[in-house]
């Protein structure tokens, strides 16, 4: 599956479209951060009408999933999606799926690298990296 993943200040997925505010950044200040991860997935015709597992994980520079809170829990979003074939669409057409995950108050450390890792059906599909500025 072809994917597009973008960091945003805020985003929504409505009617199959992405509405993005403040998108495309790679640097942010440290501290409690609000952010959104916007996804667009092109699902091949042969993979439509099947359930797929989606996972989005916040990782450190070494690829370890970050856990926060008390008790600590991984910063992740996991769920299923399924894309149907609309009537009249020619065989072989890729069908798009859009999703947004908003995160509020993430306590990000200064001068660190982070990555949102996207997995589809337990396989790495895409990622987007960002850094926090020094204090």
PyMOL commands that place a pseudoatom at each C-alpha (Angstrom):
pseudoatom trace, name=CA, resn=UNK, resi=1, chain=A, elem=C, hetatm=0, pos=[0.000, 0.000, 0.000]
pseudoatom trace, name=CA, resn=UNK, resi=2, chain=A, elem=C, hetatm=0, pos=[1.205, 3.492, -0.796]
pseudoatom trace, name=CA, resn=UNK, resi=3, chain=A, elem=C, hetatm=0, pos=[1.054, 5.857, 2.154]
pseudoatom trace, name=CA, resn=UNK, resi=4, chain=A, elem=C, hetatm=0, pos=[1.416, 9.532, 2.946]
pseudoatom trace, name=CA, resn=UNK, resi=5, chain=A, elem=C, hetatm=0, pos=[1.988, 10.573, 6.540]
pseudoatom trace, name=CA, resn=UNK, resi=6, chain=A, elem=C, hetatm=0, pos=[2.204, 14.184, 7.720]
pseudoatom trace, name=CA, resn=UNK, resi=7, chain=A, elem=C, hetatm=0, pos=[2.720, 15.930, 11.058]
pseudoatom trace, name=CA, resn=UNK, resi=8, chain=A, elem=C, hetatm=0, pos=[0.242, 18.725, 11.718]
pseudoatom trace, name=CA, resn=UNK, resi=9, chain=A, elem=C, hetatm=0, pos=[-0.788, 21.091, 14.463]
pseudoatom trace, name=CA, resn=UNK, resi=10, chain=A, elem=C, hetatm=0, pos=[-4.360, 19.835, 13.987]
pseudoatom trace, name=CA, resn=UNK, resi=11, chain=A, elem=C, hetatm=0, pos=[-6.216, 17.819, 11.366]
pseudoatom trace, name=CA, resn=UNK, resi=12, chain=A, elem=C, hetatm=0, pos=[-9.536, 16.136, 10.629]
pseudoatom trace, name=CA, resn=UNK, resi=13, chain=A, elem=C, hetatm=0, pos=[-10.610, 13.430, 8.187]
pseudoatom trace, name=CA, resn=UNK, resi=14, chain=A, elem=C, hetatm=0, pos=[-14.102, 14.126, 6.865]
pseudoatom trace, name=CA, resn=UNK, resi=15, chain=A, elem=C, hetatm=0, pos=[-15.782, 12.509, 3.889]
pseudoatom trace, name=CA, resn=UNK, resi=16, chain=A, elem=C, hetatm=0, pos=[-12.559, 10.878, 2.759]
pseudoatom trace, name=CA, resn=UNK, resi=17, chain=A, elem=C, hetatm=0, pos=[-10.667, 14.189, 2.704]
pseudoatom trace, name=CA, resn=UNK, resi=18, chain=A, elem=C, hetatm=0, pos=[-7.951, 15.504, 5.010]
pseudoatom trace, name=CA, resn=UNK, resi=19, chain=A, elem=C, hetatm=0, pos=[-8.359, 18.980, 6.498]
pseudoatom trace, name=CA, resn=UNK, resi=20, chain=A, elem=C, hetatm=0, pos=[-4.937, 20.040, 7.778]
pseudoatom trace, name=CA, resn=UNK, resi=21, chain=A, elem=C, hetatm=0, pos=[-3.852, 23.048, 9.833]
pseudoatom trace, name=CA, resn=UNK, resi=22, chain=A, elem=C, hetatm=0, pos=[-0.158, 23.771, 10.331]
pseudoatom trace, name=CA, resn=UNK, resi=23, chain=A, elem=C, hetatm=0, pos=[1.018, 20.679, 8.443]
pseudoatom trace, name=CA, resn=UNK, resi=24, chain=A, elem=C, hetatm=0, pos=[4.408, 19.508, 7.273]
pseudoatom trace, name=CA, resn=UNK, resi=25, chain=A, elem=C, hetatm=0, pos=[6.722, 20.495, 10.124]
pseudoatom trace, name=CA, resn=UNK, resi=26, chain=A, elem=C, hetatm=0, pos=[9.806, 18.633, 11.386]
pseudoatom trace, name=CA, resn=UNK, resi=27, chain=A, elem=C, hetatm=0, pos=[10.825, 20.810, 14.395]
pseudoatom trace, name=CA, resn=UNK, resi=28, chain=A, elem=C, hetatm=0, pos=[8.810, 21.817, 17.436]
pseudoatom trace, name=CA, resn=UNK, resi=29, chain=A, elem=C, hetatm=0, pos=[9.448, 23.238, 20.903]
pseudoatom trace, name=CA, resn=UNK, resi=30, chain=A, elem=C, hetatm=0, pos=[9.716, 20.814, 23.826]
pseudoatom trace, name=CA, resn=UNK, resi=31, chain=A, elem=C, hetatm=0, pos=[7.159, 20.505, 26.572]
pseudoatom trace, name=CA, resn=UNK, resi=32, chain=A, elem=C, hetatm=0, pos=[3.526, 19.479, 26.429]
pseudoatom trace, name=CA, resn=UNK, resi=33, chain=A, elem=C, hetatm=0, pos=[2.759, 19.394, 22.695]
pseudoatom trace, name=CA, resn=UNK, resi=34, chain=A, elem=C, hetatm=0, pos=[-0.465, 19.007, 20.781]
pseudoatom trace, name=CA, resn=UNK, resi=35, chain=A, elem=C, hetatm=0, pos=[-0.052, 17.433, 17.372]
pseudoatom trace, name=CA, resn=UNK, resi=36, chain=A, elem=C, hetatm=0, pos=[-1.859, 15.408, 14.770]
pseudoatom trace, name=CA, resn=UNK, resi=37, chain=A, elem=C, hetatm=0, pos=[-0.681, 12.674, 12.442]
pseudoatom trace, name=CA, resn=UNK, resi=38, chain=A, elem=C, hetatm=0, pos=[-2.585, 12.684, 9.139]
pseudoatom trace, name=CA, resn=UNK, resi=39, chain=A, elem=C, hetatm=0, pos=[-2.583, 9.529, 7.005]
pseudoatom trace, name=CA, resn=UNK, resi=40, chain=A, elem=C, hetatm=0, pos=[-3.575, 8.814, 3.428]
pseudoatom trace, name=CA, resn=UNK, resi=41, chain=A, elem=C, hetatm=0, pos=[-3.391, 5.191, 2.355]
pseudoatom trace, name=CA, resn=UNK, resi=42, chain=A, elem=C, hetatm=0, pos=[-3.913, 4.003, -1.221]
pseudoatom trace, name=CA, resn=UNK, resi=43, chain=A, elem=C, hetatm=0, pos=[-5.354, 0.519, -0.951]
pseudoatom trace, name=CA, resn=UNK, resi=44, chain=A, elem=C, hetatm=0, pos=[-4.756, -1.705, -4.007]
pseudoatom trace, name=CA, resn=UNK, resi=45, chain=A, elem=C, hetatm=0, pos=[-7.871, -3.203, -5.611]
pseudoatom trace, name=CA, resn=UNK, resi=46, chain=A, elem=C, hetatm=0, pos=[-6.796, -6.674, -4.504]
pseudoatom trace, name=CA, resn=UNK, resi=47, chain=A, elem=C, hetatm=0, pos=[-6.654, -5.527, -0.841]
pseudoatom trace, name=CA, resn=UNK, resi=48, chain=A, elem=C, hetatm=0, pos=[-10.120, -3.923, -0.761]
pseudoatom trace, name=CA, resn=UNK, resi=49, chain=A, elem=C, hetatm=0, pos=[-13.071, -5.601, 0.969]
pseudoatom trace, name=CA, resn=UNK, resi=50, chain=A, elem=C, hetatm=0, pos=[-10.671, -7.015, 3.586]
pseudoatom trace, name=CA, resn=UNK, resi=51, chain=A, elem=C, hetatm=0, pos=[-9.987, -5.913, 7.142]
pseudoatom trace, name=CA, resn=UNK, resi=52, chain=A, elem=C, hetatm=0, pos=[-6.514, -4.456, 7.738]
pseudoatom trace, name=CA, resn=UNK, resi=53, chain=A, elem=C, hetatm=0, pos=[-4.747, -3.705, 11.027]
pseudoatom trace, name=CA, resn=UNK, resi=54, chain=A, elem=C, hetatm=0, pos=[-3.243, -0.241, 11.447]
pseudoatom trace, name=CA, resn=UNK, resi=55, chain=A, elem=C, hetatm=0, pos=[-0.742, 0.731, 14.132]
pseudoatom trace, name=CA, resn=UNK, resi=56, chain=A, elem=C, hetatm=0, pos=[0.842, 4.120, 14.791]
pseudoatom trace, name=CA, resn=UNK, resi=57, chain=A, elem=C, hetatm=0, pos=[3.631, 4.243, 17.390]
pseudoatom trace, name=CA, resn=UNK, resi=58, chain=A, elem=C, hetatm=0, pos=[5.677, 7.130, 18.821]
pseudoatom trace, name=CA, resn=UNK, resi=59, chain=A, elem=C, hetatm=0, pos=[9.305, 6.042, 18.966]
pseudoatom trace, name=CA, resn=UNK, resi=60, chain=A, elem=C, hetatm=0, pos=[12.623, 7.481, 20.100]
pseudoatom trace, name=CA, resn=UNK, resi=61, chain=A, elem=C, hetatm=0, pos=[15.665, 7.849, 17.833]
pseudoatom trace, name=CA, resn=UNK, resi=62, chain=A, elem=C, hetatm=0, pos=[16.609, 4.211, 18.473]
pseudoatom trace, name=CA, resn=UNK, resi=63, chain=A, elem=C, hetatm=0, pos=[13.221, 2.888, 17.369]
pseudoatom trace, name=CA, resn=UNK, resi=64, chain=A, elem=C, hetatm=0, pos=[11.914, 2.088, 20.864]
pseudoatom trace, name=CA, resn=UNK, resi=65, chain=A, elem=C, hetatm=0, pos=[8.230, 2.801, 21.446]
pseudoatom trace, name=CA, resn=UNK, resi=66, chain=A, elem=C, hetatm=0, pos=[7.821, 5.573, 24.006]
pseudoatom trace, name=CA, resn=UNK, resi=67, chain=A, elem=C, hetatm=0, pos=[5.670, 4.965, 27.090]
pseudoatom trace, name=CA, resn=UNK, resi=68, chain=A, elem=C, hetatm=0, pos=[4.174, 7.826, 29.109]
pseudoatom trace, name=CA, resn=UNK, resi=69, chain=A, elem=C, hetatm=0, pos=[1.842, 8.281, 32.066]
pseudoatom trace, name=CA, resn=UNK, resi=70, chain=A, elem=C, hetatm=0, pos=[1.345, 6.591, 35.406]
pseudoatom trace, name=CA, resn=UNK, resi=71, chain=A, elem=C, hetatm=0, pos=[1.414, 3.686, 34.957]
pseudoatom trace, name=CA, resn=UNK, resi=72, chain=A, elem=C, hetatm=0, pos=[3.456, 4.079, 31.741]
pseudoatom trace, name=CA, resn=UNK, resi=73, chain=A, elem=C, hetatm=0, pos=[1.588, 3.066, 28.588]
pseudoatom trace, name=CA, resn=UNK, resi=74, chain=A, elem=C, hetatm=0, pos=[2.861, 3.067, 24.994]
pseudoatom trace, name=CA, resn=UNK, resi=75, chain=A, elem=C, hetatm=0, pos=[1.967, 6.145, 22.940]
pseudoatom trace, name=CA, resn=UNK, resi=76, chain=A, elem=C, hetatm=0, pos=[0.129, 4.394, 20.138]
pseudoatom trace, name=CA, resn=UNK, resi=77, chain=A, elem=C, hetatm=0, pos=[-3.071, 4.136, 18.171]
pseudoatom trace, name=CA, resn=UNK, resi=78, chain=A, elem=C, hetatm=0, pos=[-4.099, 0.697, 16.947]
pseudoatom trace, name=CA, resn=UNK, resi=79, chain=A, elem=C, hetatm=0, pos=[-7.230, -0.301, 15.080]
pseudoatom trace, name=CA, resn=UNK, resi=80, chain=A, elem=C, hetatm=0, pos=[-8.753, -1.894, 12.020]
pseudoatom trace, name=CA, resn=UNK, resi=81, chain=A, elem=C, hetatm=0, pos=[-9.875, -0.417, 8.715]
pseudoatom trace, name=CA, resn=UNK, resi=82, chain=A, elem=C, hetatm=0, pos=[-11.564, -1.819, 5.645]
pseudoatom trace, name=CA, resn=UNK, resi=83, chain=A, elem=C, hetatm=0, pos=[-12.027, -0.143, 2.279]
pseudoatom trace, name=CA, resn=UNK, resi=84, chain=A, elem=C, hetatm=0, pos=[-14.829, -1.269, -0.004]
pseudoatom trace, name=CA, resn=UNK, resi=85, chain=A, elem=C, hetatm=0, pos=[-15.009, -1.107, -3.774]
pseudoatom trace, name=CA, resn=UNK, resi=86, chain=A, elem=C, hetatm=0, pos=[-17.436, 1.589, -4.897]
pseudoatom trace, name=CA, resn=UNK, resi=87, chain=A, elem=C, hetatm=0, pos=[-19.910, 0.521, -7.607]
pseudoatom trace, name=CA, resn=UNK, resi=88, chain=A, elem=C, hetatm=0, pos=[-18.774, 1.265, -11.141]
pseudoatom trace, name=CA, resn=UNK, resi=89, chain=A, elem=C, hetatm=0, pos=[-15.092, 1.816, -10.329]
pseudoatom trace, name=CA, resn=UNK, resi=90, chain=A, elem=C, hetatm=0, pos=[-12.907, -0.049, -12.855]
pseudoatom trace, name=CA, resn=UNK, resi=91, chain=A, elem=C, hetatm=0, pos=[-11.024, -3.100, -11.621]
pseudoatom trace, name=CA, resn=UNK, resi=92, chain=A, elem=C, hetatm=0, pos=[-7.433, -2.271, -10.645]
pseudoatom trace, name=CA, resn=UNK, resi=93, chain=A, elem=C, hetatm=0, pos=[-8.256, 1.192, -9.264]
pseudoatom trace, name=CA, resn=UNK, resi=94, chain=A, elem=C, hetatm=0, pos=[-6.551, 2.085, -5.973]
pseudoatom trace, name=CA, resn=UNK, resi=95, chain=A, elem=C, hetatm=0, pos=[-9.039, 3.218, -3.335]
pseudoatom trace, name=CA, resn=UNK, resi=96, chain=A, elem=C, hetatm=0, pos=[-7.950, 5.842, -0.808]
pseudoatom trace, name=CA, resn=UNK, resi=97, chain=A, elem=C, hetatm=0, pos=[-8.425, 5.757, 2.948]
pseudoatom trace, name=CA, resn=UNK, resi=98, chain=A, elem=C, hetatm=0, pos=[-7.779, 8.778, 5.182]
pseudoatom trace, name=CA, resn=UNK, resi=99, chain=A, elem=C, hetatm=0, pos=[-7.376, 8.938, 8.944]
pseudoatom trace, name=CA, resn=UNK, resi=100, chain=A, elem=C, hetatm=0, pos=[-6.171, 11.430, 11.542]
pseudoatom trace, name=CA, resn=UNK, resi=101, chain=A, elem=C, hetatm=0, pos=[-4.870, 10.820, 15.044]
pseudoatom trace, name=CA, resn=UNK, resi=102, chain=A, elem=C, hetatm=0, pos=[-4.746, 13.857, 17.343]
pseudoatom trace, name=CA, resn=UNK, resi=103, chain=A, elem=C, hetatm=0, pos=[-2.521, 13.807, 20.431]
pseudoatom trace, name=CA, resn=UNK, resi=104, chain=A, elem=C, hetatm=0, pos=[-2.790, 16.348, 23.231]
pseudoatom trace, name=CA, resn=UNK, resi=105, chain=A, elem=C, hetatm=0, pos=[-0.203, 17.360, 25.820]
pseudoatom trace, name=CA, resn=UNK, resi=106, chain=A, elem=C, hetatm=0, pos=[2.624, 15.013, 24.813]
pseudoatom trace, name=CA, resn=UNK, resi=107, chain=A, elem=C, hetatm=0, pos=[5.496, 15.815, 27.221]
pseudoatom trace, name=CA, resn=UNK, resi=108, chain=A, elem=C, hetatm=0, pos=[8.371, 15.926, 24.744]
pseudoatom trace, name=CA, resn=UNK, resi=109, chain=A, elem=C, hetatm=0, pos=[11.942, 16.340, 26.011]
pseudoatom trace, name=CA, resn=UNK, resi=110, chain=A, elem=C, hetatm=0, pos=[14.177, 19.137, 24.627]
pseudoatom trace, name=CA, resn=UNK, resi=111, chain=A, elem=C, hetatm=0, pos=[16.728, 18.436, 21.888]
pseudoatom trace, name=CA, resn=UNK, resi=112, chain=A, elem=C, hetatm=0, pos=[15.470, 14.933, 21.073]
pseudoatom trace, name=CA, resn=UNK, resi=113, chain=A, elem=C, hetatm=0, pos=[14.547, 13.061, 17.948]
pseudoatom trace, name=CA, resn=UNK, resi=114, chain=A, elem=C, hetatm=0, pos=[11.213, 11.266, 17.613]
pseudoatom trace, name=CA, resn=UNK, resi=115, chain=A, elem=C, hetatm=0, pos=[9.472, 9.207, 14.948]
pseudoatom trace, name=CA, resn=UNK, resi=116, chain=A, elem=C, hetatm=0, pos=[5.881, 8.199, 14.298]
pseudoatom trace, name=CA, resn=UNK, resi=117, chain=A, elem=C, hetatm=0, pos=[6.033, 4.669, 12.876]
pseudoatom trace, name=CA, resn=UNK, resi=118, chain=A, elem=C, hetatm=0, pos=[3.084, 3.452, 10.812]
pseudoatom trace, name=CA, resn=UNK, resi=119, chain=A, elem=C, hetatm=0, pos=[2.438, -0.269, 10.461]
pseudoatom trace, name=CA, resn=UNK, resi=120, chain=A, elem=C, hetatm=0, pos=[-0.187, -1.917, 8.286]
pseudoatom trace, name=CA, resn=UNK, resi=121, chain=A, elem=C, hetatm=0, pos=[-0.944, -5.572, 8.937]
pseudoatom trace, name=CA, resn=UNK, resi=122, chain=A, elem=C, hetatm=0, pos=[2.038, -5.689, 11.353]
pseudoatom trace, name=CA, resn=UNK, resi=123, chain=A, elem=C, hetatm=0, pos=[4.484, -4.593, 8.620]
pseudoatom trace, name=CA, resn=UNK, resi=124, chain=A, elem=C, hetatm=0, pos=[6.312, -1.223, 8.588]
pseudoatom trace, name=CA, resn=UNK, resi=125, chain=A, elem=C, hetatm=0, pos=[4.543, 0.987, 6.043]
pseudoatom trace, name=CA, resn=UNK, resi=126, chain=A, elem=C, hetatm=0, pos=[5.857, 4.528, 6.570]
pseudoatom trace, name=CA, resn=UNK, resi=127, chain=A, elem=C, hetatm=0, pos=[7.258, 6.905, 9.169]
pseudoatom trace, name=CA, resn=UNK, resi=128, chain=A, elem=C, hetatm=0, pos=[7.742, 10.591, 9.803]
pseudoatom trace, name=CA, resn=UNK, resi=129, chain=A, elem=C, hetatm=0, pos=[10.493, 11.994, 12.027]
pseudoatom trace, name=CA, resn=UNK, resi=130, chain=A, elem=C, hetatm=0, pos=[10.731, 15.236, 13.985]
pseudoatom trace, name=CA, resn=UNK, resi=131, chain=A, elem=C, hetatm=0, pos=[12.973, 16.889, 16.566]
pseudoatom trace, name=CA, resn=UNK, resi=132, chain=A, elem=C, hetatm=0, pos=[12.393, 19.126, 19.520]
pseudoatom trace, name=CA, resn=UNK, resi=133, chain=A, elem=C, hetatm=0, pos=[14.456, 22.265, 19.800]
pseudoatom trace, name=CA, resn=UNK, resi=134, chain=A, elem=C, hetatm=0, pos=[16.866, 22.794, 22.697]
pseudoatom trace, name=CA, resn=UNK, resi=135, chain=A, elem=C, hetatm=0, pos=[14.974, 24.501, 25.549]
for i in range(1, 135): cmd.bond("trace and resi %d" % i, "trace and resi %d" % (i + 1))
show_as sticks, trace
zoom trace
